[in-house]
Every structure is written in structure tokens, then in C-alpha cells.
Amino acid sequence: DHDTMHPGIWMAFGDVGGADFWRNKARIIHDSFLESPAGGAGRSSFTELKRYLRPDGSLVCTEEFRCSIHVRRGGYLLTWDSTFRCDKECYFGDQEEMGLGLRVATPISEVEGGRLRDSEGRRGAKQIWSNAAAWCDYSGTVDGRRVGMTLMCHPDNFRPSWMHARDYGLVVANPFGRQAMKKGPPSRVALKPGKELRLRYAVWIHAAEADQKPNSAAAYAEYLNLAPSSR
């Protein structure tokens, strides 16, 4: 299910300036590499310019996407740093489907025996859904190995992210859907020409022996050392 709009790890938005980029009704396209993909000992990175286009081809905004992948014991740490700009004022609307998402393989989804937990000690999609957290881990057992992904939120983001967590394998870090996530009045985050909106996240992709629990708190601390707060 969801084969056209849950591709694994992605950032998309159900409403930017009235256009739906989550369900692929509008398009996010690669414009160019501002920094070409490069690799080294235990690390790779690139910086990409993306354009957000309405169905008629008109520009909504651009995204400067800085990505780095760090090889770590037991997995990989993917850092995600996006800066949005526009030529004409636009806005980020209020939906559940707004932010950085991940979809785990069905065998480790909660309905198949996988486990969801967050930085605040909550367990399961019902407890986690709509609550803010520094990180949320989705993991389970495949072929005798404990595998999964931890979605992490940077403290410098303009607002804490509420977790849109589902038992079928989905987690989205969503700082926009205040009303949709049942946390207050409708949210409408304006982006004006000459201004920027920056969003920073990370995903720890991990694997270990079946009896070993992932140390998401330690991975989150390592992420903050790599991307320190500017506050």
C-alpha cells in the first residue's frame, strides 16, 4: 500500500501554498547540485537545489537540501538540513502529512510485532501519535537481527515536531500540523521573499543482534555533536 507516496525516507508537505506535494499532485524536482556528491572515510555528502512546482508548472518555493551520511558502529546516520526560500510569499499549511517521514518494512511494523518508542518513554503508535519528541524509533526483527530507524529532530527547528506515528509502519516528524495533530488552533507558517525557513533532522538506520536494543538516546546525542545548536 502507499507505494506512490511512502518511498522509505522523504520530506514532503500536503499543503505548501495550496499545492499538495505529499500525494504527488504537485512536483518536487531536482534543479542542480550546489555541492557535488563526495565521499571519504566513513562519510559522504552533497547539497542539492530542489524546486517545488504546482501542477501548472509555476514555482512555489525552493529547497536547499544538505545531506550527509556517516558510517557508525551498527548503522548509518543520515543528517537532513533543508532551507526553504521563495520569490513570492507562500505558506506551509496544517495537515498530518507535513514534514520528514519514514516508512519501515512491513515485517517490523507494529501490527507485525515491531516496536515504536520515543524520547519521552512512550510506547506504541497510540501513545506516541500527536505528541512532540526529540526522537522516535521504529524497529523490529528480520532474519534474526534487530533492525530499524530512529527519526530525530534538531532543537533549533522553529517549533517542536509532533509525531504522526502509525502502527502500519509510518512515522512523520511534523512541526506544522498543530490543529491536525490536535495541539491547538490552525497553523499557517508564512514564508516571505528574502526570508528563510530551515528544518533540520536526522535518521539513524541501525542493525544489531536480536537481543540488543537500539540506543537511540546515544545516537541522538551523537547527532547533536555533529550538528550543534546555534541558540
Backbone as CSV, one residue per row, in Angstrom:
resi,resn,N_x,N_y,N_z,CA_x,CA_y,CA_z,C_x,C_y,C_z
1,ASP,0.840,-1.203,0.000,0.000,0.000,0.000,0.872,1.249,0.000
2,HIS,0.299,2.386,-0.324,1.000,3.666,-0.309,2.259,3.660,-1.178
3,ASP,2.294,2.820,-2.214,3.537,2.636,-2.962,3.964,3.887,-3.726
4,THR,3.062,4.815,-3.949,3.426,6.022,-4.701,3.801,7.195,-3.814
5,MET,3.641,7.081,-2.496,3.892,8.265,-1.672,4.541,7.954,-0.317
6,HIS,4.945,6.711,-0.090,5.711,6.361,1.106,6.985,5.653,0.650
7,PRO,7.978,6.390,0.127,9.124,5.745,-0.520,10.250,5.300,0.388
8,GLY,10.114,5.391,1.699,11.172,4.963,2.609,11.548,6.066,3.569
9,ILE,12.308,7.053,3.087,12.637,8.251,3.852,12.420,9.431,2.922
10,TRP,11.641,10.420,3.354,11.322,11.527,2.452,10.866,12.740,3.244
11,MET,11.017,13.911,2.627,10.414,15.134,3.165,9.407,15.635,2.140
12,ALA,8.186,15.848,2.578,7.146,16.348,1.687,6.050,17.002,2.526
13,PHE,5.153,17.697,1.841,4.153,18.509,2.531,2.828,18.436,1.774
14,GLY,1.754,18.193,2.528,0.439,18.129,1.905,-0.102,19.475,1.478
15,ASP,0.473,20.552,2.020,-0.025,21.899,1.668,1.106,22.909,1.795
16,VAL,1.660,23.297,0.649,2.561,24.447,0.591,1.985,25.392,-0.457
17,GLY,1.497,26.527,-0.016,0.876,27.461,-0.939,-0.323,26.897,-1.663
18,GLY,-1.023,25.959,-1.017,-2.200,25.351,-1.624,-1.897,24.166,-2.524
19,ALA,-0.633,23.807,-2.688,-0.249,22.681,-3.538,0.092,21.469,-2.678
20,ASP,-0.240,20.278,-3.182,-0.074,19.034,-2.444,1.141,18.268,-2.975
21,PHE,2.244,18.344,-2.224,3.466,17.641,-2.607,3.580,16.279,-1.933
22,TRP,2.716,15.991,-0.968,2.767,14.707,-0.274,2.217,13.597,-1.151
23,ARG,1.110,13.846,-1.792,0.431,12.825,-2.591,0.832,12.904,-4.061
24,ASN,1.909,13.654,-4.333,2.457,13.785,-5.680,1.487,14.420,-6.673
25,LYS,0.602,15.265,-6.168,-0.249,16.046,-7.067,0.505,17.251,-7.606
26,ALA,1.474,17.745,-6.838,2.437,18.738,-7.286,3.808,18.065,-7.261
27,ARG,4.834,18.737,-7.830,6.114,18.057,-8.037,7.266,18.760,-7.316
28,ILE,8.152,17.956,-6.742,9.438,18.427,-6.246,10.485,17.890,-7.214
29,ILE,11.240,18.800,-7.862,12.179,18.353,-8.889,13.610,18.760,-8.529
30,HIS,14.546,17.961,-8.975,15.969,18.266,-8.812,16.348,19.370,-9.796
31,ASP,16.905,20.464,-9.281,17.385,21.538,-10.135,18.869,21.372,-10.441
32,SER,19.682,21.233,-9.389,21.135,21.133,-9.582,21.790,20.714,-8.276
33,PHE,23.051,20.297,-8.375,23.865,20.073,-7.199,24.653,21.342,-6.907
34,LEU,24.447,21.931,-5.739,25.248,23.069,-5.314,26.611,22.601,-4.811
35,GLU,26.653,21.402,-4.261,27.893,20.708,-3.940,27.733,19.282,-4.430
36,SER,28.623,18.848,-5.297,28.514,17.528,-5.898,28.667,16.428,-4.854
37,PRO,28.029,15.281,-5.061,28.206,14.163,-4.137,29.680,13.801,-4.000
38,ALA,30.127,13.648,-2.768,31.529,13.336,-2.478,31.593,12.379,-1.313
39,GLY,32.572,11.481,-1.336,32.717,10.506,-0.271,34.116,10.511,0.303
40,GLY,34.262,9.854,1.435,35.553,9.751,2.092,35.514,8.643,3.107
41,ALA,36.413,8.689,4.062,36.484,7.657,5.092,35.305,7.787,6.049
42,GLY,34.316,6.940,5.861,33.190,6.912,6.783,32.181,8.019,6.623
43,ARG,32.256,8.799,5.534,31.328,9.919,5.384,31.130,10.258,3.918
44,SER,29.921,10.663,3.579,29.634,11.213,2.248,28.636,12.350,2.394
45,SER,28.567,13.209,1.371,27.664,14.362,1.463,27.383,14.933,0.083
46,PHE,26.325,15.720,0.015,26.014,16.519,-1.172,25.075,17.640,-0.759
47,THR,24.967,18.655,-1.581,23.992,19.733,-1.390,23.238,19.910,-2.706
48,GLU,21.920,19.850,-2.617,21.058,19.842,-3.790,20.087,21.024,-3.740
49,LEU,19.798,21.602,-4.892,18.742,22.602,-5.014,17.521,21.936,-5.638
50,LYS,16.386,22.033,-4.932,15.127,21.479,-5.436,14.150,22.612,-5.719
51,ARG,13.255,22.372,-6.658,12.187,23.326,-6.951,10.838,22.661,-6.705
52,TYR,9.961,23.403,-6.033,8.604,22.946,-5.738,7.655,23.596,-6.739
53,LEU,7.033,22.768,-7.579,6.216,23.262,-8.681,4.765,22.846,-8.519
54,ARG,3.860,23.790,-8.765,2.438,23.471,-8.809,2.139,22.610,-10.038
55,PRO,0.948,22.015,-10.094,0.602,21.206,-11.272,0.710,21.958,-12.592
56,ASP,0.538,23.302,-12.560,0.658,24.071,-13.797,2.100,24.458,-14.124
57,GLY,3.051,24.031,-13.284,4.456,24.302,-13.528,4.988,25.560,-12.872
58,SER,4.139,26.345,-12.208,4.600,27.571,-11.556,5.350,27.240,-10.265
59,LEU,6.300,28.098,-9.915,7.170,27.857,-8.769,6.499,28.282,-7.465
60,VAL,6.528,27.407,-6.475,6.041,27.738,-5.136,7.205,28.220,-4.271
61,CYS,8.269,27.410,-4.201,9.444,27.744,-3.390,10.603,26.871,-3.830
62,THR,11.760,27.126,-3.272,12.920,26.269,-3.495,13.387,25.703,-2.165
63,GLU,14.111,24.612,-2.245,14.696,23.977,-1.067,16.178,23.721,-1.327
64,GLU,17.027,24.237,-0.447,18.444,23.885,-0.466,18.636,22.766,0.546
65,PHE,18.959,21.605,0.033,18.999,20.380,0.834,20.443,19.932,1.020
66,ARG,20.914,19.971,2.265,22.250,19.487,2.607,22.102,18.126,3.277
67,CYS,22.738,17.126,2.692,22.637,15.760,3.191,24.032,15.224,3.486
68,SER,24.183,14.540,4.597,25.422,13.823,4.874,25.083,12.461,5.454
69,ILE,25.932,11.484,5.141,25.761,10.120,5.624,27.037,9.719,6.346
70,HIS,26.901,9.350,7.601,28.035,8.990,8.441,27.949,7.511,8.787
71,VAL,29.026,6.788,8.538,29.089,5.378,8.907,29.397,5.290,10.396
72,ARG,28.566,4.579,11.115,28.730,4.415,12.543,28.623,2.940,12.909
73,ARG,29.161,2.593,14.055,29.054,1.202,14.501,27.582,0.812,14.596
74,GLY,27.221,-0.210,13.886,25.844,-0.684,13.930,24.899,0.020,12.986
75,GLY,25.415,0.905,12.113,24.494,1.535,11.185,25.020,2.784,10.525
76,TYR,24.078,3.602,10.071,24.382,4.829,9.342,23.556,5.974,9.918
77,LEU,24.185,7.133,10.015,23.488,8.329,10.472,23.327,9.275,9.290
78,LEU,22.094,9.499,8.904,21.756,10.394,7.795,21.301,11.730,8.365
79,THR,21.998,12.821,8.057,21.575,14.139,8.524,20.891,14.881,7.386
80,TRP,19.866,15.635,7.746,18.982,16.282,6.781,18.850,17.747,7.189
81,ASP,19.284,18.665,6.314,19.285,20.102,6.612,18.698,20.825,5.410
82,SER,17.475,21.316,5.547,16.752,21.934,4.435,16.440,23.391,4.734
83,THR,16.728,24.268,3.758,16.413,25.686,3.857,15.495,26.061,2.706
84,PHE,14.328,26.616,3.041,13.319,26.975,2.049,13.330,28.475,1.799
85,ARG,13.180,28.856,0.522,13.119,30.261,0.119,12.051,30.410,-0.959
86,CYS,11.585,31.630,-1.163,10.560,31.868,-2.180,10.758,33.230,-2.829
87,ASP,10.217,33.378,-4.028,10.196,34.668,-4.722,8.896,35.419,-4.444
88,LYS,7.819,34.647,-4.247,6.520,35.208,-3.877,6.078,34.534,-2.578
89,GLU,5.443,35.298,-1.717,5.063,34.755,-0.415,4.228,33.490,-0.574
90,CYS,4.552,32.489,0.232,3.757,31.271,0.286,3.622,30.853,1.754
91,TYR,3.024,29.733,2.014,2.805,29.301,3.394,2.861,27.783,3.464
92,PHE,3.146,27.278,4.659,3.066,25.856,4.967,1.805,25.655,5.806
93,GLY,0.912,24.800,5.322,-0.395,24.648,5.942,-0.430,23.642,7.075
94,ASP,-1.630,23.252,7.444,-1.889,22.448,8.639,-2.515,21.117,8.237
95,GLN,-1.693,20.078,8.179,-2.150,18.721,7.889,-1.316,17.725,8.681
96,GLU,-1.789,16.483,8.778,-0.978,15.420,9.350,0.236,15.132,8.477
97,GLU,0.074,15.278,7.180,1.086,14.869,6.205,1.998,16.039,5.861
98,MET,2.825,16.442,6.834,3.735,17.579,6.665,5.036,17.285,7.409
99,GLY,6.158,17.161,6.705,7.420,17.015,7.403,8.286,15.894,6.867
100,LEU,9.192,15.419,7.721,10.107,14.341,7.349,9.518,13.021,7.822
101,GLY,9.353,12.100,6.892,8.724,10.828,7.210,9.616,9.644,6.914
102,LEU,9.298,8.524,7.550,9.929,7.255,7.209,8.880,6.161,7.252
103,ARG,9.084,5.171,6.408,8.198,4.011,6.348,9.063,2.765,6.458
104,VAL,8.860,1.983,7.514,9.658,0.779,7.695,9.054,-0.373,6.898
105,ALA,9.860,-1.409,6.704,9.368,-2.616,6.051,8.220,-3.216,6.867
106,THR,7.228,-3.754,6.193,6.046,-4.276,6.863,6.363,-5.288,7.970
107,PRO,7.350,-6.183,7.813,7.617,-7.148,8.892,8.021,-6.516,10.218
108,ILE,8.489,-5.259,10.229,8.839,-4.640,11.510,7.849,-3.543,11.905
109,SER,6.729,-3.478,11.215,5.677,-2.551,11.641,5.061,-3.046,12.940
110,GLU,4.386,-2.169,13.633,3.800,-2.543,14.923,2.756,-3.641,14.772
111,VAL,2.005,-3.606,13.690,0.968,-4.632,13.503,1.580,-6.009,13.274
112,GLU,2.865,-6.061,12.900,3.545,-7.341,12.684,4.499,-7.686,13.824
113,GLY,4.430,-6.937,14.930,5.250,-7.248,16.084,6.422,-6.317,16.310
114,GLY,6.588,-5.287,15.479,7.640,-4.301,15.689,7.313,-3.384,16.856
115,ARG,8.255,-2.479,17.134,8.099,-1.635,18.321,8.348,-0.174,17.985
116,LEU,7.470,0.679,18.481,7.609,2.135,18.409,7.879,2.665,19.810
117,ARG,8.876,3.565,19.921,9.127,4.221,21.206,9.724,5.593,20.931
118,ASP,9.562,6.515,21.886,10.091,7.854,21.670,10.969,8.304,22.844
119,SER,11.519,9.507,22.718,12.465,10.025,23.705,11.827,10.291,25.057
120,GLU,10.506,10.356,25.109,9.796,10.636,26.358,9.307,9.374,27.055
121,GLY,9.715,8.217,26.568,9.351,6.959,27.206,8.018,6.394,26.765
122,ARG,7.382,7.011,25.785,6.100,6.485,25.306,6.342,5.256,24.423
123,ARG,5.353,4.369,24.388,5.439,3.135,23.620,4.192,2.978,22.759
124,GLY,4.383,2.623,21.502,3.268,2.317,20.627,2.675,3.532,19.950
125,ALA,2.069,3.304,18.793,1.538,4.404,17.992,0.461,5.195,18.732
126,LYS,-0.377,4.517,19.508,-1.473,5.218,20.183,-0.945,6.223,21.204
127,GLN,0.113,5.880,21.927,0.683,6.810,22.899,1.505,7.908,22.230
128,ILE,2.197,7.563,21.147,3.138,8.487,20.521,2.444,9.488,19.605
129,TRP,1.387,9.057,18.925,0.755,9.919,17.918,0.353,11.283,18.511
130,SER,0.721,12.340,17.808,0.393,13.744,18.091,1.235,14.356,19.199
131,ASN,2.145,13.592,19.798,2.985,14.139,20.851,4.359,14.519,20.313
132,ALA,4.919,15.604,20.842,6.250,16.052,20.440,7.311,15.208,21.136
133,ALA,8.416,14.975,20.437,9.529,14.210,20.995,10.804,14.606,20.261
134,ALA,11.941,14.428,20.928,13.231,14.688,20.280,13.539,13.617,19.247
135,TRP,13.107,12.374,19.520,13.309,11.292,18.565,12.220,10.237,18.739
136,CYS,12.062,9.435,17.684,11.115,8.319,17.706,11.740,7.165,16.931
137,ASP,11.780,5.997,17.537,12.398,4.824,16.914,11.342,3.800,16.523
138,TYR,11.529,3.222,15.336,10.675,2.145,14.848,11.591,0.975,14.516
139,SER,11.454,-0.141,15.213,12.359,-1.256,14.975,11.661,-2.589,15.210
140,GLY,12.288,-3.637,14.707,11.760,-4.981,14.851,12.812,-5.987,14.428
141,THR,12.410,-7.240,14.288,13.345,-8.316,13.978,13.113,-8.849,12.572
142,VAL,14.208,-8.924,11.799,14.189,-9.506,10.462,15.380,-10.446,10.335
143,ASP,15.131,-11.691,9.976,16.194,-12.684,9.781,17.122,-12.771,10.996
144,GLY,16.531,-12.718,12.195,17.297,-12.860,13.420,18.084,-11.636,13.833
145,ARG,17.840,-10.500,13.190,18.545,-9.263,13.513,17.535,-8.197,13.936
146,ARG,17.914,-7.385,14.918,17.116,-6.232,15.321,17.475,-5.072,14.400
147,VAL,16.530,-4.605,13.599,16.775,-3.547,12.622,15.714,-2.457,12.772
148,GLY,16.055,-1.260,12.333,15.072,-0.185,12.388,15.669,1.162,12.052
149,MET,14.861,2.194,12.293,15.259,3.572,12.028,14.777,4.468,13.161
150,THR,15.633,5.410,13.558,15.269,6.411,14.552,15.203,7.759,13.874
151,LEU,14.041,8.411,13.938,13.827,9.740,13.370,14.119,10.776,14.455
152,MET,15.015,11.742,14.155,15.492,12.697,15.152,15.213,14.129,14.717
153,CYS,14.848,14.982,15.676,14.512,16.382,15.417,15.560,17.296,16.036
154,HIS,16.015,18.273,15.290,17.002,19.206,15.820,16.319,20.248,16.702
155,PRO,16.923,20.607,17.840,16.280,21.578,18.741,16.191,22.992,18.175
156,ASP,16.926,23.307,17.103,16.857,24.647,16.513,15.683,24.838,15.565
157,ASN,14.932,23.782,15.263,13.759,23.965,14.400,12.803,24.978,15.021
158,PHE,12.043,25.661,14.195,11.215,26.777,14.663,10.163,26.357,15.677
159,ARG,9.869,25.063,15.719,8.840,24.541,16.627,9.125,23.058,16.835
160,PRO,8.839,22.495,18.020,8.977,21.044,18.176,8.088,20.302,17.179
161,SER,8.503,19.104,16.806,7.740,18.304,15.845,6.849,17.310,16.575
162,TRP,5.584,17.297,16.186,4.665,16.275,16.669,4.850,15.028,15.821
163,MET,4.748,13.864,16.442,4.983,12.612,15.732,3.675,12.033,15.201
164,HIS,3.587,11.987,13.886,2.466,11.332,13.213,2.861,9.862,13.044
165,ALA,2.571,9.056,14.066,3.025,7.659,14.132,1.853,6.727,13.888
166,ARG,2.075,5.713,13.049,1.024,4.745,12.730,1.545,3.318,12.877
167,ASP,0.640,2.421,13.283,1.064,1.053,13.571,1.433,0.268,12.318
168,TYR,1.083,0.758,11.114,1.412,0.034,9.886,2.824,0.336,9.371
169,GLY,3.591,1.195,10.106,4.994,1.374,9.741,5.424,2.786,9.438
170,LEU,4.599,3.774,9.738,4.873,5.166,9.381,5.192,6.011,10.611
171,VAL,6.183,6.905,10.472,6.410,7.979,11.436,6.763,9.235,10.644
172,VAL,6.123,10.359,10.993,6.436,11.647,10.375,6.688,12.661,11.481
173,ALA,7.821,13.367,11.401,8.098,14.478,12.317,7.477,15.728,11.707
174,ASN,6.422,16.244,12.336,5.572,17.277,11.746,5.508,18.504,12.657
175,PRO,6.181,19.613,12.289,6.093,20.824,13.102,4.982,21.774,12.652
176,PHE,4.215,21.390,11.632,3.254,22.300,11.019,1.798,22.027,11.399
177,GLY,1.431,20.744,11.567,0.017,20.398,11.689,-0.547,20.552,13.092
178,ARG,-0.552,21.753,13.608,-0.979,21.962,15.002,-2.423,21.523,15.225
179,GLN,-3.331,21.966,14.380,-4.720,21.547,14.542,-4.899,20.084,14.148
180,ALA,-4.263,19.664,13.047,-4.398,18.281,12.588,-3.903,17.293,13.626
181,MET,-2.886,17.699,14.390,-2.339,16.836,15.430,-2.975,17.086,16.794
182,LYS,-4.057,17.875,16.793,-4.880,18.122,17.989,-4.098,18.817,19.108
183,LYS,-3.293,19.825,18.726,-2.489,20.559,19.689,-2.792,22.049,19.725
184,GLY,-3.874,22.495,19.082,-4.198,23.908,19.143,-4.890,24.391,17.895
185,PRO,-4.974,25.713,17.724,-5.662,26.295,16.575,-4.898,26.035,15.283
186,PRO,-5.542,26.262,14.145,-4.875,26.024,12.863,-3.557,26.787,12.749
187,SER,-2.578,26.132,12.137,-1.259,26.730,11.940,-1.094,27.116,10.476
188,ARG,-0.495,28.281,10.243,-0.197,28.730,8.886,1.151,29.451,8.955
189,VAL,2.211,28.763,8.543,3.566,29.281,8.657,3.936,29.978,7.353
190,ALA,4.035,31.306,7.416,4.296,32.094,6.209,5.783,32.087,5.877
191,LEU,6.073,32.053,4.584,7.437,32.194,4.075,7.423,33.379,3.105
192,LYS,8.173,34.425,3.449,8.169,35.652,2.672,9.454,35.790,1.864
193,PRO,9.399,36.487,0.725,10.608,36.718,-0.064,11.698,37.381,0.781
194,GLY,12.913,36.906,0.607,14.032,37.429,1.385,14.215,36.772,2.731
195,LYS,13.269,35.921,3.140,13.362,35.199,4.409,13.632,33.719,4.132
196,GLU,13.967,32.997,5.177,14.262,31.573,5.066,13.524,30.789,6.144
197,LEU,13.225,29.547,5.832,12.707,28.596,6.809,13.625,27.380,6.778
198,ARG,14.256,27.091,7.909,15.215,25.989,7.973,14.669,24.858,8.837
199,LEU,14.786,23.635,8.340,14.369,22.438,9.054,15.546,21.471,9.100
200,ARG,15.848,20.938,10.296,16.983,20.037,10.469,16.515,18.763,11.179
201,TYR,16.873,17.647,10.592,16.515,16.339,11.144,17.662,15.358,10.912
202,ALA,17.518,14.161,11.432,18.448,13.068,11.154,17.688,11.759,11.252
203,VAL,18.229,10.743,10.593,17.699,9.385,10.690,18.864,8.443,10.954
204,TRP,18.764,7.676,12.037,19.751,6.649,12.341,19.197,5.319,11.863
205,ILE,19.865,4.711,10.889,19.471,3.429,10.321,20.349,2.374,10.982
206,HIS,19.774,1.490,11.768,20.579,0.646,12.642,20.248,-0.833,12.512
207,ALA,21.223,-1.668,12.890,21.044,-3.116,12.919,21.950,-3.697,13.999
208,ALA,21.481,-4.753,14.663,22.249,-5.389,15.730,21.692,-6.795,15.951
209,GLU,22.289,-7.507,16.893,21.763,-8.823,17.235,20.345,-8.674,17.797
210,ALA,19.561,-9.722,17.665,18.145,-9.643,18.013,17.906,-9.276,19.471
211,ASP,18.834,-9.637,20.366,18.627,-9.365,21.785,19.182,-8.008,22.218
212,GLN,19.682,-7.217,21.280,20.243,-5.906,21.602,19.250,-4.798,21.236
213,LYS,18.958,-3.935,22.194,18.051,-2.826,21.945,18.832,-1.633,21.375
214,PRO,18.283,-0.933,20.407,18.988,0.223,19.859,19.092,1.345,20.883
215,ASN,20.259,1.956,20.977,20.469,3.066,21.911,20.209,4.375,21.166
216,SER,18.949,4.697,21.001,18.572,5.891,20.239,18.995,7.173,20.944
217,ALA,18.993,7.167,22.268,19.398,8.361,23.009,20.861,8.693,22.734
218,ALA,21.728,7.676,22.694,23.135,7.909,22.396,23.314,8.379,20.954
219,ALA,22.551,7.804,20.030,22.635,8.221,18.631,22.181,9.671,18.474
220,TYR,21.168,10.053,19.231,20.697,11.442,19.168,21.758,12.398,19.705
221,ALA,22.416,12.031,20.789,23.488,12.867,21.326,24.618,13.007,20.317
222,GLU,24.912,11.939,19.604,25.954,11.999,18.578,25.539,12.925,17.437
223,TYR,24.268,12.864,17.063,23.757,13.782,16.035,23.933,15.230,16.458
224,LEU,23.613,15.554,17.683,23.752,16.936,18.145,25.210,17.364,18.201
225,ASN,26.121,16.443,18.421,27.548,16.787,18.363,27.969,17.103,16.933
226,LEU,27.377,16.415,15.972,27.691,16.674,14.569,27.024,17.943,14.060
227,ALA,25.865,18.271,14.606,25.084,19.443,14.160,24.691,20.253,15.386
228,PRO,25.632,20.948,16.016,25.347,21.635,17.284,24.320,22.743,17.123
229,SER,23.653,23.034,18.224,22.661,24.097,18.235,23.334,25.454,18.102
230,SER,22.655,26.360,17.389,23.173,27.733,17.233,22.518,28.690,18.213
231,ARG,21.648,28.194,19.067,20.951,29.070,20.021,21.855,29.420,21.184
